[in-house]
Amino acid sequence: MGRREIALKYFEENDDFMQYVVKPSIEQNRKGKAYITIVDNYGNPVKNAKVSVVQKSHEFKYGANIFMLDEMESDEKNSAYKEAFKDIFNIATIPFYWSDLEPVQGEPRYTADSPKIYRRPAPDLCIDYCLKNGIEPKCHCLNYEAWLPKWLKDADVHYHKKCLEKRFRELAERYADVIPSWEVTNETFTPDDEYSKFYKEDDFVEWSFRMADRYFPTNRLIINDDYHAWEPFRENRSQYYMQVERLAYKGITHLDSIGMQFHSFFEKEKESEIAKTRYNPVYLYRVLDKYAELGKKIQITEMTIPAYSDSFEDEEVQAELIEKLYTVFFSHPAMEAIIYWNLVDGYAVAAPQGDMTKGENIYYAGLMNFDLSKKKSYDVIKKLFSEKWRTETECFTDSNGKFEFRGFYGDYDLKISYNGKVINNIITLSANKNNISVVKM
């Protein structure tokens, strides 16, 4: 039996579910109607005007981490990375790991000219790139115990909280207006033997969200975790589900999104067993439906799908898995973002700069090869969002100057032609508004 038959077994067995549940859910949850009236300078309806509608961007977010921005070993590679990233994504996860952002107490690495740390480009550098290229920046992460600065390792709880509050306040003052979304805590189920005194306190997560609400009152706040979201899944008794539920019981109201990592870090030999759940659309919907009952949006915050080698078959299987998984996640009504993790093979571990070995490449899990050539998986994601899930149409206004169209949520260019006159306009079709517009000719 080939790898394709193993990895895709449950997608093929549940093809009816893909066709009759997932596919219609995309139509229902990712598209809406726009109602537009064209008028002249006096407010009179413009009849029989020709309107061309072209979607330019998506409201739904899809991206990757941007940890290798200007981090590669040549200018050519850095340039290729920047071009590839902006060509495919509309959101970027920026590293705010405390140990690397402030390795020396009181000397944070905010500015673009800060001393380099591998896979930790300075926030200002990342934000500048994002804003220039129409990409939304996202923070990862405000309070992540595994990346605590060495100078805080042995601190008492009071001092730890004092330093954390200072970090929250400084980040808010500098970035709250330009970074909409902030992951507050990350991977809080790891053993605490080597972690700080504060991590072992009962209020570690609750305190973090209360502090985030204080300093980021209008930003999107996200909780994030790894495999605990999926395995083992025990309905509303699942460990991660109960953690999110407890936050509500503790009075935490400002939690907008549940981050569910989807790293397939397992040996190839285990794929036949793990595919029963991880690569099974019915199981995935079961988990997503349950977490959606918590009343929050869901993000796939970190996604890794291995190819295991650079063989033709393995890259084909990786691409097909990505296409089907993205389709399932995109279709679910609670989902608002899918963020792949590492764009390029060979840079996933903190190898010394100048020693660019292939690191953890037993997975070959990037969307691009080490030389930055694009895999089929890269092209799959691009085609999904730029072709398959994108709307273009032409129509004419009726006798009342009105027309309507149904399309994927996002921004649209309108080209309106009437009696030799042509105007261009931009409208937004959103899941969060009434989508009624008046355009003056």
N, C-alpha and C positions, 0 to 999 in steps of 0.2 A: 504494500500500500504506500503510495506516494505521500509527501507531506501535505499536499493540497487536500487530499481526501481526509486526512487526520484533522488539520486545523479548521477546515471549513465544513466539517461533517454536520454540525448542528445548525449552521445557517442554511445548508441545503435541505436538511430534514424539516426545517421550519420555514420553508420558502412561502407557504401560504400565509404565515404570520407576517413575513416581510411585505407581501403583496397586498394583504387585506387589512393590516393594522398599521404597519410602519409607513408605507407609502401614502395612504390617505391621511395619516397624522401630519405628515409634512405639509400637505395641501391645507389642512385645517389650522395648524398651529404656526406655520411660518409665512403665511400669505394673508393678505387682506385686500379690501377694496378701497380705491381712492375715488373721491367724487370731486370733480373739478368743473368750474364754470369760467368760461372765457368772456370777458367784457371789453368794450371799447373805453375810450377816455371819459365817456359820459355815463358809463355804467350800463349801457345797453348790451344785450347778449350778442355775441359774434357767432352767427350760424355757419355751419358747414366749413369750419376751419379745420385744416389738416393738422393733426398732432402726432408727432413721433415721440415715443417714450422709451428711454434707455436707462436701465438701472446702473448706477455708478458705484454703490457701496452697499454693504449689508448692515442691518441693525444687529444681527447675531454676531457674536465675536468668535474669531478663530485665529489662533496664533501659536507662539512657541516662546520658550525663554530666549533671551537675547544676551546670554552670558558670554558669547564669543565676539561681541562687537569690538572691533579693533584689538582683538586678542590673538590673532593668528600670526604665523611666523613670516608672512610676507605681505607687502602692500597689495599685491595682486589678489591674494586670498581674502584679505579684508574687504577689498572692493567687491569681489564676487559675492561674499557673504551678505553685504549690505544690499546689493541688487536683488539677490534671491529672496531675502527676508521681506522686503517691501513689495515684491512681486506677488507674494502668496498670502500674506497675513494682514490682519487689521488690529491685532492686539499683541503686546509684548510684555512678558514677565521680566521685571527688572530685579536684580539681586540686591536685597537690603540686609543680608546676613550680618548681624551685629559684630561678630568677631572680625570680619573682613572690612566692614564699613568704618569701624572705630577700633583698629588693633591697638592703638595707643590712646589711652583715656584722654578725652578732651581734644583729640585731633582727628575728627571725622574726615573721610575721603569723599566729600561731596563733589568737588569740582573736577572738570574734565582733565586737568593737568595733575591730578593726584597721583601719588606713587602707585604703580601697577601691582595688582594681585591677580593671579591667573584665574580666569573665568569669573572675575568680579569687576567688570567695568564700572566706573564711577557713575552715580545716578544722573548727574548733569549731562554727561556724554550720551547716555541712553535716552534721556528725555528730549534732548535736542534732536537726535536722530528721529525719534518717534514723531515729534511735532512737525518736523519738516516733511515727513512722508505720510501723514494722515493715519498714523498708527496710535492706538490708545495705549499709554503706559499703565502698568499694573505693578503694585508692590508685593514682593515676596521676601521677607515676612516681618511683621513688627516684633513678635515675641516667639522665637524659635530656639528652644532650650539647647538643642544640639550644636548651635553655633554661638554660644555665649563667649564673650571676650575672656581671655585668660585672666585679665585683671579683676574680673568679677566672680571667678569660680568659687572662691571660699567666703564670699560676702554673707553677712547675716540677712535675714528676710527684709528687715526694714530698709537697709541700705540698698539692697537689690531693687526693691520697688521704687525707691527714690531715684536711682539711676535709670530705671526703665521709664518712669514718668518723664524724666528729662529727655530721654530719647524720643518718646512719643511727641512731646511738645515741640522739640526742634524739627522733627520730620514734618509735623503738621504746618509749622510756620513756613517751612521752606517749600513743601511739595503738595499740600492738601488741595491747592487750587489747580494743579496741573495733572495730578494722578487721581482719577475718579475712584479706583478700587484698591482696597488694602486687605491683604490677608493678615489676620490678627494673631492667630495661633496656628501651629503646624506640627503634625505628627506627635501628639501628646500621649500616645500609648506605649512609647518605648520604655524599657526598664530604666529606673531612676537611680541605679546604684552609683553612677558616676556623675550624676547631675546635681544641680545646686540645691541649697536648702529650700529656696522658694518653690522650686519645681515639685517638691514633695508636699507642699501645703495644699489643703483642700480647695482653696480659692484661686489657684493658678490661672485657670481658664476664665472664670467669672471676672476676676480682677482685671484681666487683660482686656476683656470686652467693655467693661465699665470705663476703663481708662481710654480706650479707643473711642468710645462714644463721647467722652469729654472733649477730646482734641480733634476728632474727625466727625462732627455731628451731621454733616451733609454728605459724607462719602459712603460708598458701598463697602460694608464690612463683611469679611468672608472668614469662615472657619475652614480648615483644610486638614485632610488626613489621607493615609495611604490605603493599603489593602483592607484595612478594617471596615471600609465602606462596603466591601463586596464579599469578603470571606473571613470568617464564616458568617453567613447571613441567617439571622434568626428572627425575621420579621421585626416587630417593635421591641424585641429583646436584644437586638443587635447592639454591640458595644458602642459604636459610633452614633447610632440612632439615639440611644439613651443619653449620650453626652449632650447632643444638641437639644434634646427634649428637656434635660435638666437645666440648661441655660434659661429656657423659658420659665420653668418653675422658680428659678432664682431671680426672676424679674428682668432678665436681659431681653430687651425689646429691639435693640438695634443690632440685629444680625440679619443680613440681607441674603446671603448665599451660602450654600453648603458645598464646599469643595470636595470632590471625590477623585482622588488620584487613580490612574489606570495604567500603572507600570506592569508590563508582563515580564517581570524578571524571574524567569524560571528556565531550567534546562530544557533543551529541545526534546529530550526523552520523556518529559512529563507532559508534553503538549496534548496527547490524546486524553489524559485524565482531566487536565485543567480546562480544555475546550468545552467540556460538558456544561460549565457555568460561564466562564469568562468570554467564550466565543459562541454564546447561545442567546439569540435575541429575546426569546421568551423569558429566560432567567434575568437578563439585563433589565427588561421592562418591569419585571416583578420587583426588583430592587429599587429602581427609579420611582415606581409608583408608590412604594412604601415611604421612601424619604420625602417625596412630594407632599405626603400627608402632613408633614411638619409645617407646611405653609411658606416655605422658602424656595427661592430659585436654586438651581443646581448648576454647578460648573464641573466639567472634567478639567481639573486644574493642571494636571501633569499626566501626559499619556506617552507610553513607550510600547511600540509593537516591534518585536525582533524579527530580523530576517535570518539570523544565525550564520549567514555566510554571504558572500557576494556572488553566489551562483544564480543563474537565470531563474530556476524554479523557486529558490528562497525569496528572491526579490519580487517575483510575481505573487507569491503567497502573501508576503508582507503588504503589498499594494492592495490585494483583494480584501484582506482582513481590514485594513484601514478604511477602504471604501464602505464596507458593510457596517463597521462600527460607527463611523461618522454618520452614516445614514440613520442608524438606530438612535444615536444620541441627538442628532439634529431634529429628529421627528418628535421627541418627547416634549410635552407642553411645559414642563418645569425647567428644561435646559436652556441656558443662556450663553454658554461659551464652551468651546473645546480647545484646549491648549496642548499641543504636542510639546514634548520636552526638548530633546536635543535635535537641532536641525541637521547637524553634520556628524558623521561618524568620526570617532577617534579623538574627541576632545572632552569626553565625559568625566574624566578623572583629573584631579589636580596634579598632573605631571609637571615636573620642573619646566619652566619656559626654555625653549630651545631643544627640548627632548620630546618632540612630538611623536611619540609612539602611538600605537592604536589603542592603548588603554584598555577599556572594558569591551573591546570590539568582539568578544565572544557573542555579543548580541547583534552586531551590525544593524543597530536600531534607528539610525538617522534616516532622514529623508533625502540626504545627499551623501555621496561618498567622501572619503577623506580628501580627495583632490577637488572637491566641490562640484563634481559632475552630478547631475540630478538623477535620482532613482525614479522608477515608475511611481512610487508612492508619493513623491513630490508632485508629479504631474496629475495624479489622481485628486489630491486635495485642491489643486488649482482649478482643475476642470469642474469639480463639484460646485465650487463657489463662484466661478467666473462664467460657467456655461450652463450646467444642469440646473443649478439653483439660482438662476438669474432671469430677469424679465425684460423683454423688449417687445414693443407692440406699436401699431399705428391705428389711429381711429379718427373719426370726424365728429365735430360737435353737432348736437341736434338743434332743433328750432329754438331752444331756450339757451343755447350756448354751452350746453352741458355735455360732458362725457365722463365715462368711468372706466376703470380697468382694475383687474385683479393681479396682484404681483407679490413678490417676496418683499418683506419689510426691509426698507433701506432708503437711500437717497436716489433721486431720479433727475435726469436732465430731460426737460421738455423742449421740443422744437415746434413752434406753432407757426403755421403758414396760412396767410389769408390775403387775397387780392394783391399778391406780389410783395406783401410785407412779411418779414420773418422775425420773430423774437425768440429768445431763449430764456428759460426759467428753470429753477430748481425747486423741487418739492420733496418732502419727506413722507414716506408711507410707514407708519409706525403702529406697533401693537398697542401703544400706550396713548393714542389720541384718536379723535373722530375722523381724521383724514378728509376733511372737507376744505377745499381751497378755492379761492377766487383769484384768477390771473388776469391782469390788465393787458390788453393787446396794444 
